[in-house]
Amino acid sequence: MRYHHQKWEVFGTYSLDQIAELLQRLADGVHLKRFLKATRGKKKKREPLIVNSNHRHVSTARLLETHQKKKSQS
């Protein structure tokens, strides 16, 4: 274990400014695109809910029910 501590002793002699500069240089070398997750696909378009022009008000539950029925038939 002593060997691992020797690697870190160098940083004990650094000033705060030197450590900040070192960390910034290390961060500049990181390619962030390598750490990105998979990109999301495009959203699927939904069919618009059909509203009867003679009867403007229809309950949302009824609209969703008819939409689900049409969707399951397709």
Secondary structure as GFF3:
##gff-version 3
##sequence-region A 1 74
A	DSSP	alpha_helix	2	12	.	.	.	ID=ss1
A	DSSP	alpha_helix	16	28	.	.	.	ID=ss2
A	DSSP	three_ten_helix	32	35	.	.	.	ID=ss3
A	DSSP	alpha_helix	60	73	.	.	.	ID=ss4
###
